[in-house]
């Protein structure tokens, strides 16, 4: 190892590696130099030039000499002509691919640039051979169609699993209240389909369906039957919750939660082995049914995205094009996430936009087409299964036939304000509770926590009919407009034609006490849902957030809708209602307010905009309600952003410490690359390699004494010019492969990264060539590059690390972890910004010293504070070139 600030023959025992081991980081960003943890990459831009030419001004070794140092070396065995014959015995790893090189460890990031280059090389190879024979042409067709085939399989599996989950969850949810004697596998609604003994007012009661009180006590009414039904409801809820958390804890810990924060991290390039595996898929499917049936304040829509991505990941292993390329695999996962939302809401187009807006970072045009096709296939399969028996893809599909009026924009915007406030409050409260769970002993007992929350939920929810029923059924009831076929308590209006008619054909009539009682129950349900959702999201069971947020917004919207409706009925002569609301005509649709409120609350929590409006639009099937939805969703986003720009998924990513650079964050601070790079002034020197004068023992010593993920390679001890970058994993695999296949590799063998072997004595052991694992074009920036540009480069080019140079001489390294640390420090300590003229004058020192002579260039570069004053006796920080004696 040759440190960048001190060149000695014996490497020091402790150094600072390229990911900054010795740095003190905030707890949530504790990603340091653990060999399991790397930095994350994002999408690659093909047009970007990833090689920066170096300026050789003032360096001791001219550039023309550097170009020849690695190409004219030869190995000597006692004579001048022996070099060629001896070189033939060397294992040229450049010509023979090394098995294992290019793969990734768990909790590491992928190299987007390398993966895309591998795919282009594979594609060129296939195209060059397809005209040689019919078999090669067939293979090229198979390769071209493998992408469509894998998304087709993903859509089929996602739709089938979604149908099974919907049917099983409905059956288990009704099992808490009773059982169908004619067919045990029927839920309550299916049990009463063939019954001819139901009445209009009691359509949910039929002889085939028996409550637990009727089965056990033999009576359907009375205090005893109520207590028995209460007890069985709580018993089944606790049983389902206990079984769900136990399966997750024992078999698949990755099956808990929503999964969307982790999927966003994975799609941006991070490796989490097993998170999208077959065990996770199987356990998540089973426990999702149990968790929804337990009555917890959660939904299945978010976890369905995780289930679909598991299907896409498993099917991608059937095709070498995707199984051997992590970047290509993420294209399949983007399409799978679209299929997941498609079956969750019955919104194929909304699923594609959700994948584009919320989870994907690399989304080329062909991925857009395949995402659309996967969402189409998944929706078709779910429609064929018809899990709800209404020929719809979701339970709460509604259609409205009454137009909205201009004065209603005001209550719609108020619902948007409520959604934004709810989103900001929920994010802060839930993150605070999850952080407390991580930092206290309570988080060590996930089973006890789930049982406690499930018990409180069941005990409090049973007395209220709006909290007792399934959340999707509640949303359906709140969305539905009142009509002659509706028996809900929310539709008990007094008819203008006949005051004794309980269920009129339309609304816009005087509300009966039943409606006001329902509003009080809805108010209590709103408070209950708000409190329990905060404590439920983040439990060690599959838990989605879409349905609870929509339920909270739908309750608030329905209450506002009924209030506006009654206001228009009793005060139809007000100027707001005079032009649009005639006496006896339907003017206000409370169900529309529920739908707008649901969209506003979901938008306030997730900060989705376009995809959310399209999803809700596809739920209603009406174009004329686009404007109210857009107004409410944008208002909720603006209000929520006033308290913080993070959505709930980004907040959980930051809480869990995932190396994720959010593209929504803006960097406006005037810092430079040299202020963020490692090593800093008081840190240990940077661990680097030289291109041709290290032994295998020295190299292994560096690897064993550091946990760095990679090492910069420089020219020599005399010159610190950057040659390339080598990954730790690739070096280890290459050394093991060379020892197996090449004889004569010893600890004192010379290791070189050049094209030709260096000149060695005749009795030297055989050298080891590692040029094939060297990245010859690592991305570099100068030490004066503003961090605003560096952060933008990391986001858009998908870099794992960036090397910092000064006139071509290596200064340090910036990794994704360093940027995350820096962003977190800026959030903790916000300082006033200096004016641009001061910033640039201070950061760019002159090329000549105080004596008017050019600054001397020797071997080492280090940041130092200068005591010289260049302008108006102002002390400036500058890059100083120091000799060895000053270090």
Secondary structure as UniProt FT lines:
FT   TURN            18..19
FT   TURN            21..22
FT   HELIX           27..29
FT   TURN            35..36
FT   TURN            46..47
FT   TURN            57..58
FT   HELIX           63..69
FT   TURN            70..71
FT   TURN            80..81
FT   HELIX           82..87
FT   TURN            88..89
FT   TURN            93..95
FT   TURN            99..102
FT   TURN            106..107
FT   HELIX           112..129
FT   TURN            130..132
FT   HELIX           134..175
FT   TURN            176..177
FT   STRAND          178..180
FT   TURN            184..185
FT   HELIX           188..191
FT   TURN            192..194
FT   TURN            201..204
FT   TURN            207..208
FT   STRAND          209..211
FT   HELIX           212..216
FT   HELIX           223..251
FT   HELIX           253..255
FT   HELIX           260..267
FT   TURN            268..269
FT   TURN            273..276
FT   HELIX           278..293
FT   TURN            294..295
FT   HELIX           301..316
FT   TURN            317..318
FT   HELIX           320..323
FT   HELIX           326..345
FT   HELIX           348..354
FT   HELIX           355..359
FT   HELIX           365..385
FT   TURN            387..388
FT   TURN            395..396
FT   HELIX           406..408
FT   HELIX           409..439
FT   HELIX           441..444
FT   HELIX           446..462
FT   HELIX           465..468
FT   HELIX           471..479
FT   TURN            484..485
FT   HELIX           489..491
FT   STRAND          493..494
FT   TURN            499..500
FT   STRAND          510..511
FT   HELIX           513..536
FT   TURN            537..538
FT   HELIX           546..570
FT   TURN            571..573
FT   HELIX           575..578
FT   TURN            579..580
FT   TURN            583..584
FT   HELIX           590..606
FT   HELIX           610..620
FT   HELIX           623..625
FT   HELIX           626..643
FT   HELIX           648..656
FT   TURN            663..664
FT   HELIX           673..676
FT   TURN            681..682
FT   STRAND          688..690
FT   STRAND          694..695
FT   HELIX           696..705
FT   STRAND          710..714
FT   STRAND          721..727
FT   HELIX           728..741
FT   TURN            743..744
FT   TURN            747..748
FT   STRAND          750..752
FT   TURN            762..763
FT   STRAND          768..769
FT   HELIX           771..773
FT   STRAND          774..775
FT   TURN            776..777
FT   STRAND          780..782
FT   TURN            783..784
FT   HELIX           787..797
FT   STRAND          801..806
FT   TURN            807..808
FT   STRAND          809..815
FT   HELIX           816..828
FT   HELIX           836..843
FT   TURN            850..851
FT   STRAND          860..869
FT   TURN            872..873
FT   STRAND          875..882
FT   HELIX           884..886
//
